[in-house]
């Protein structure tokens, strides 16, 4: 597979997996309702993304660092709101 295609697939994957959390975060911020959100799943997701960020820094991969930082910010916000609002 051509390197440009591989990079494009990676970039699209990063954008989609980051943006998928935005509607959830906006809904929680707007409604202040988190009962349907699993604390365990959200915690594991935030920790997983944090580890991807650490890995990206370790291998100096800018796209991985950027997407992981953005995703971690969103999932950490959701986690904080889940803890705050139950």
ChimeraX attribute file (.defattr): number of C-alpha atoms within 10 A of each C-alpha:
attribute: neighborCount
match mode: 1-to-1
recipient: residues
	/A:1	5
	/A:2	6
	/A:3	8
	/A:4	9
	/A:5	10
	/A:6	11
	/A:7	12
	/A:8	11
	/A:9	12
	/A:10	14
	/A:11	14
	/A:12	12
	/A:13	13
	/A:14	18
	/A:15	16
	/A:16	12
	/A:17	13
	/A:18	20
	/A:19	15
	/A:20	12
	/A:21	15
	/A:22	15
	/A:23	10
	/A:24	16
	/A:25	19
	/A:26	13
	/A:27	13
	/A:28	19
	/A:29	14
	/A:30	9
	/A:31	9
	/A:32	15
	/A:33	14
	/A:34	20
	/A:35	11
	/A:36	8
	/A:37	15
	/A:38	13
	/A:39	17
	/A:40	10
	/A:41	11
	/A:42	17
	/A:43	17
	/A:44	14
	/A:45	17
	/A:46	22
	/A:47	15
	/A:48	14
	/A:49	21
	/A:50	20
	/A:51	14
	/A:52	18
	/A:53	22
	/A:54	16
	/A:55	15
	/A:56	19
	/A:57	15
	/A:58	10
	/A:59	10
	/A:60	11
	/A:61	12
	/A:62	12
	/A:63	15
	/A:64	20
	/A:65	20
	/A:66	17
	/A:67	23
	/A:68	26
	/A:69	19
	/A:70	18
	/A:71	25
	/A:72	23
	/A:73	16
	/A:74	21
	/A:75	25
	/A:76	20
	/A:77	16
	/A:78	26
	/A:79	25
	/A:80	15
	/A:81	17
	/A:82	21
	/A:83	11
	/A:84	10
	/A:85	12
	/A:86	15
